[in-house]
Amino acid sequence: MNAATVLERIAASHAGLAPGLAGGPAWAERRQRALAALLGRGLPDRRDENWKYLDHARVAEYFFDAAPRVAVTPQQLKPHELPVTGARRLVLVDGRFDERLSDADGGDGLQIEDLGALLSRDPAAALARVRAPGEDADDRFALLADAFASGGVLIRAAEGAAPAEPLYLLHVSTAAAPATHQARVVIDVGAGAKLVLVEHFIALGAAAALGNLAAELRIGADAGMTHVRLHQHGWAAAQVETWVTRLAPGSRYDQHLFALGGRLVRSNLNLTLEGQGAECRLTGLFMADGERQVDLYTRIAHEGAATRTVQDFRGIAADRGRGAFNGRIVVHPSARGADASQQSRNLLLSPLAEINSRPQLEIHVDEVQCRHGATIGTLDPAQLFYLLSRGLDPDTARGLLTFAFCQDVIGRLPLPALRATVEALVAGALPDRELIRGLL
């Protein structure tokens, strides 16, 4: 299907939905601007440098009609929930905040708002809270979300707040029929606050649903946030997400990303270290087997002096799976004393599997420390020989080495119960799954 046909489908879907969307004239005008920019520029394709590895034909196969409203019960969610003891749960069902399933009451310095309700109650406040996307290629899917903006969640941690338990944000795709659901997430962490957020993507149905998330995160001065992100979509589902993150002086952001499900996952992170001493640590693990594709893109901009970035991403591809990591670090002239490290390590477990890795540094000032590296290959023959020489059979040796490759990332998870769950999920996704499970 060509790009023009996809845009025609998006325009037709918007024409049918727009009259029923909340927000009044101001939001109707904003949606029209977003749609016009998207139709004029088009969705990104292989000609756009940061999107060259994505299977755009696969994205075009998905329907761009809105997902029908489907009621979800707590009993349906229970088998999928992560063991985040004591966490306050927030649930988005097909991109819409579900108050019945969520713990949205205030307390611990947290404020939770349903974006859909705010659009109806106070459109001007919603306009002020939600970023208007730009028109470059990396913001095109955010434009798509803006054109259909109708729901999502706003999370605010007040200055100095330190909730005792994590927030658990559960994205639920009902996948009752082929459709696309749009979601907006806005997170504000006030100065000196501390927040732990566990974000989890699941699908209850087997239809070919496309999720599109436009999210923004602002971390105030001397604040900190730990962000665990687990993609566990259904086999036919696709997910595209655009995160725009800004860190104030002295703040810290730790992200742990695990892309373990879905037919296609594309994650974009545009992060800016605005203030002196701001720091981010990003770890990630993706697994692409069968004919799945995972495509990760990060752009980290150092603007403040003495800022620091540490990135460690790992990928595994088997069968005909395809993976990509494209990471760019930009050190601006104002970022004297910056320290940036980027590593991408990848394993190919079958002859037809494919991974592309592209770490990049763009440095505009002296007196910085910047380094990057990438490896793509099979299991280390020397390590395999060592285990075989100690009496292990080949299957056990390969299983141990593959899991150890993943464990370096999993072991950094800060919540022990969640760490054990992710270990089991990763073990269950590896080719030697039964063997590895027996070793855990």
C-alpha positions in Angstrom: 0.0 0.0 0.0 1.5 3.4 -1.0 1.9 6.4 1.3 -0.9 8.4 -0.3 -3.4 5.7 0.3 -2.4 5.6 4.0 -2.9 9.3 4.3 -6.2 9.2 2.6 -7.4 6.6 5.2 -6.1 8.8 8.0 -8.0 11.8 6.6 -11.2 9.8 6.1 -11.0 8.4 9.6 -10.5 11.9 11.1 -13.4 13.4 9.2 -15.7 10.8 10.7 -14.4 11.1 14.3 -13.6 14.8 14.6 -17.2 16.1 15.2 -17.5 13.9 18.3 -14.2 14.7 19.9 -14.2 16.9 23.1 -12.3 20.2 23.6 -14.4 22.7 21.7 -13.2 25.1 19.0 -9.7 25.5 20.3 -9.0 21.8 20.2 -10.8 21.4 16.9 -8.4 24.0 15.5 -5.4 22.3 17.0 -6.4 18.9 15.6 -6.9 20.4 12.2 -3.5 22.0 12.3 -1.9 18.7 13.3 -3.8 16.8 10.6 -2.8 19.3 7.9 0.8 19.1 8.9 0.7 15.3 8.8 -1.0 15.2 5.4 1.4 17.7 4.0 4.5 16.1 5.3 3.4 12.4 5.4 4.4 9.7 7.8 8.1 9.0 8.0 9.6 6.6 5.6 13.0 5.1 4.6 14.2 8.4 3.2 14.1 9.8 6.7 17.5 9.1 8.3 16.2 8.0 11.7 13.5 5.7 10.2 15.5 3.8 7.6 15.4 0.4 9.3 11.7 0.3 10.1 9.4 -1.9 7.9 7.0 0.9 6.8 5.0 -1.4 4.6 4.1 -3.4 7.7 2.9 -0.2 9.5 0.8 0.7 6.5 -1.1 -2.6 6.8 -2.8 -1.5 10.0 -6.2 0.2 10.1 -6.3 3.8 11.1 -9.9 3.7 12.4 -10.5 4.4 16.1 -10.7 1.4 18.4 -14.3 0.8 19.6 -14.9 1.2 23.3 -14.7 -2.1 25.1 -15.4 -2.6 28.8 -12.6 -4.3 30.6 -13.0 -6.0 34.0 -10.4 -6.4 36.8 -10.6 -10.1 36.3 -9.4 -9.8 32.7 -6.4 -7.8 33.9 -5.4 -10.0 36.8 -3.5 -12.7 34.9 -1.4 -10.0 33.1 -0.5 -7.8 36.1 3.0 -7.4 37.2 4.0 -8.1 40.9 4.4 -4.4 41.9 3.4 -4.7 45.5 1.5 -1.7 46.9 1.7 0.2 43.6 -1.0 2.7 42.7 -2.5 1.4 39.4 -3.4 3.6 36.4 -5.1 2.0 33.4 -5.4 3.2 29.8 -7.8 1.1 27.8 -7.2 1.6 24.1 -5.6 5.0 25.0 -8.4 6.2 27.2 -8.1 6.6 31.0 -10.3 4.1 32.8 -11.2 5.5 36.2 -13.0 2.3 37.3 -9.8 0.3 37.0 -7.5 3.0 38.3 -6.4 4.3 41.7 -6.6 8.0 40.8 -7.1 9.5 44.3 -4.6 12.1 45.5 -2.1 11.5 48.2 1.7 11.2 48.6 2.1 14.4 46.6 0.7 12.9 43.4 -2.0 14.4 41.2 -3.6 12.2 38.6 -6.0 13.6 35.9 -7.9 12.0 33.1 -7.0 13.9 30.0 -10.2 13.1 28.3 -12.2 14.6 31.2 -10.0 17.7 31.3 -10.6 18.2 27.5 -14.3 18.3 28.2 -14.1 20.3 31.5 -11.3 22.8 30.7 -10.0 22.8 27.1 -7.7 25.7 27.8 -6.0 23.9 30.7 -5.5 20.9 28.5 -4.0 23.0 25.7 -1.5 24.5 28.2 -0.5 21.1 29.6 0.0 19.1 26.4 2.9 19.8 24.1 2.1 20.6 20.5 4.3 18.4 18.2 6.6 19.8 15.6 6.7 18.8 12.0 10.0 17.0 11.6 10.0 13.2 10.9 10.6 12.2 14.5 7.4 14.0 15.6 5.0 12.8 12.8 3.4 10.0 14.8 3.0 12.5 17.7 1.2 14.7 15.1 -1.1 11.7 14.4 -1.8 11.4 18.1 -2.5 15.2 18.3 -4.9 15.1 15.3 -7.0 12.4 17.1 -6.4 13.7 20.7 -9.1 12.4 22.9 -7.7 10.6 26.0 -4.8 9.8 28.1 -3.4 10.7 31.6 -1.7 13.6 33.3 0.6 12.7 36.2 2.1 15.3 38.5 4.5 14.7 41.5 4.5 17.8 43.6 7.8 19.5 44.7 9.6 17.4 47.2 7.1 14.5 46.9 8.4 11.0 47.4 5.6 8.4 47.1 6.4 5.3 49.2 5.2 2.9 46.4 5.6 2.9 42.6 3.0 4.0 40.1 1.9 1.2 37.8 0.7 2.5 34.4 -1.0 -0.3 32.4 -1.6 0.2 28.7 -4.3 -2.2 27.6 -5.1 -2.9 24.0 -8.4 -4.8 23.8 -7.6 -5.7 20.2 -11.3 -6.6 19.6 -11.0 -5.5 16.0 -8.3 -4.1 13.6 -7.9 -0.5 14.7 -5.5 2.2 15.9 -5.7 3.7 19.3 -4.0 7.0 20.2 -2.8 7.9 23.8 -1.3 10.9 25.4 0.8 10.7 28.7 2.2 13.8 30.4 4.4 13.4 33.5 5.7 16.3 35.6 8.1 15.5 38.4 8.5 18.6 40.6 11.8 19.9 42.0 13.3 17.6 44.5 10.6 14.9 44.0 11.3 11.2 43.6 9.1 8.9 41.5 9.2 5.3 40.4 7.0 4.4 37.4 6.4 0.9 36.0 4.8 1.1 32.5 3.4 -2.1 31.0 1.9 -2.8 27.6 -0.4 -5.8 27.1 -3.1 -7.0 24.7 -6.3 -8.8 25.6 -7.3 -9.8 22.1 -5.6 -11.1 19.0 -6.7 -8.5 16.4 -4.1 -6.5 14.5 -4.2 -3.3 16.6 -1.8 -0.4 16.3 -1.0 1.6 19.4 0.3 5.2 19.0 1.6 6.9 22.2 2.7 10.5 22.4 4.3 11.2 25.8 6.2 13.9 27.5 8.2 13.9 30.7 9.6 16.9 32.6 11.9 16.3 35.6 12.5 19.3 37.9 15.7 20.5 39.6 17.3 17.9 41.8 14.5 15.5 41.2 14.8 11.8 40.2 12.7 9.2 38.3 13.1 5.5 37.8 11.1 4.3 34.7 10.6 0.6 34.0 9.0 0.0 30.5 7.8 -3.5 29.5 6.4 -4.1 26.1 4.4 -7.4 26.2 2.0 -6.9 23.3 0.1 -9.6 21.4 1.6 -11.4 18.5 -0.3 -9.3 15.9 -0.1 -5.9 17.6 2.2 -3.0 16.7 3.3 -0.1 18.9 4.8 3.3 18.0 5.8 5.7 20.7 7.3 9.2 20.9 8.8 10.4 24.2 10.0 13.9 24.7 11.9 14.3 27.9 13.6 17.3 29.6 15.8 17.2 32.6 16.5 20.3 34.8 19.8 21.0 36.7 20.8 18.2 39.1 18.1 15.8 38.1 18.4 12.1 37.2 16.4 9.8 35.0 16.9 6.0 34.9 15.1 4.0 32.2 14.9 0.2 31.9 13.3 -0.8 28.6 12.3 -4.4 27.7 10.7 -4.9 24.3 9.5 -8.6 24.5 6.3 -8.8 22.5 4.4 -7.5 19.5 4.7 -7.9 15.8 6.4 -4.4 15.5 7.6 -2.0 18.2 9.1 1.4 17.3 10.3 3.5 20.3 11.5 7.1 19.9 13.2 8.9 22.8 14.2 12.5 22.5 15.8 13.5 25.8 17.4 16.9 26.6 19.8 17.4 29.6 19.0 21.1 30.0 20.7 21.9 33.3 24.1 21.5 34.9 24.7 18.2 36.4 21.6 16.5 34.9 22.1 12.7 34.3 20.4 9.9 32.5 21.1 6.2 32.6 19.3 4.1 29.9 19.3 0.4 29.6 17.3 -1.7 27.2 16.8 -5.3 26.0 14.9 -6.2 22.9 14.0 -9.6 21.5 12.9 -10.2 17.9 12.0 -13.8 16.9 9.7 -15.2 14.3 9.1 -12.3 11.9 8.9 -9.6 14.6 10.6 -6.3 14.4 11.9 -4.0 17.1 13.3 -0.6 16.2 14.7 1.7 19.0 15.8 5.3 18.5 17.3 7.6 21.1 18.5 11.2 20.7 20.2 12.6 23.8 21.1 16.3 23.8 23.6 17.6 26.3 22.9 21.3 26.8 24.0 21.8 30.5 27.5 21.7 31.8 28.8 18.6 33.5 25.9 16.5 32.3 26.2 12.7 32.0 24.7 9.9 29.9 25.2 6.2 30.2 23.5 3.9 27.6 23.6 0.1 27.4 21.2 -1.5 25.0 21.2 -5.2 24.1 19.4 -7.0 21.3 18.7 -10.6 20.3 17.3 -11.7 17.0 16.3 -15.3 16.0 14.4 -16.9 13.1 13.6 -14.1 10.7 13.4 -11.4 13.4 14.7 -7.9 12.8 16.1 -5.4 15.3 17.6 -2.0 15.2 19.2 0.4 17.7 19.9 3.9 16.4 21.4 6.1 19.1 22.5 9.7 18.7 24.3 11.8 21.4 24.6 15.6 20.7 26.9 17.6 22.9 26.2 21.3 22.5 28.7 24.2 23.0 27.2 25.0 26.4 27.8 21.4 27.7 31.5 21.7 28.7 32.5 18.9 31.0 29.9 16.5 29.6 30.4 12.7 30.0 28.6 10.4 27.5 28.9 6.6 27.0 26.9 4.5 24.6 27.0 0.8 24.1 25.0 -1.5 21.8 25.6 -5.2 22.0 23.6 -7.7 19.8 23.3 -11.4 19.3 22.1 -13.2 16.2 20.8 -16.7 16.9 20.0 -17.8 13.3 21.3 -17.2 9.8 18.3 -15.2 8.6 18.0 -12.9 11.7 19.1 -9.3 11.3 20.1 -6.5 13.6 21.3 -3.0 12.6 23.2 -0.9 15.2 24.1 2.8 14.7 25.6 4.6 17.7 26.5 8.2 16.9 28.3 11.1 18.6 28.0 14.8 17.6 30.4 16.9 19.6 30.5 20.8 19.5 32.8 21.6 22.4 36.2 20.5 23.8 36.8 19.2 27.4 34.3 16.4 27.2 34.5 12.6 27.6 32.5 10.7 24.9 32.7 7.1 23.8 30.5 4.6 22.0 30.7 1.1 20.7 28.6 -1.6 18.9 28.9 -5.3 18.4 26.8 -7.7 16.4 27.6 -11.4 16.2 26.9 -14.9 17.4 27.8 -16.4 20.8 31.5 -16.1 21.7 33.2 -19.3 20.5 35.8 -19.0 23.3 33.2 -18.8 26.0 31.2 -21.6 24.5 34.4 -23.8 24.3 35.1 -23.0 28.0 31.7 -24.2 29.1 32.0 -27.3 26.9 35.4 -28.1 28.3 33.8 -28.1 31.8 31.5 -30.9 30.9 28.3 -29.0 29.8 26.4 -30.2 26.8 26.1 -27.8 23.8 22.4 -26.8 24.4 23.0 -26.0 28.1 26.1 -24.0 27.3 24.4 -22.0 24.6 21.4 -21.4 26.8 23.6 -20.2 29.7 25.5 -17.8 27.5 22.4 -16.4 25.9 20.7 -15.8 29.2 23.8 -14.3 30.8 23.9 -11.8 27.9 20.4 -10.7 28.9 21.0 -10.9 32.7 23.5 -8.0 32.6 20.6 -5.7 31.8 17.9 -7.5 33.8 20.0 -7.4 36.9 19.9 -3.6 37.1 16.1 -3.6 37.7 15.6 -2.0 41.1 12.4 -4.0 42.2 13.3 -7.6 43.1 9.9 -9.1 42.4 9.7 -7.4 39.0 13.2 -8.5 38.2 12.3 -12.2 38.8 9.2 -11.8 36.5 11.2 -10.2 33.7 13.8 -13.0 34.1 11.0 -15.6 33.6 9.6 -13.7 30.6 13.0 -13.4 28.9 13.8 -17.1 29.6 10.4 -18.0 28.0 11.2 -16.0 24.9 14.6 -17.6 24.2 15.0 -20.6 21.8 16.2 -22.9 24.7 13.3 -21.7 26.9 12.6 -25.0 28.7 16.2 -25.6 29.5 16.8 -22.0 30.7 13.7 -22.1 32.9 15.0 -25.2 34.5 18.2 -23.4 35.4 16.5 -20.3 37.0 
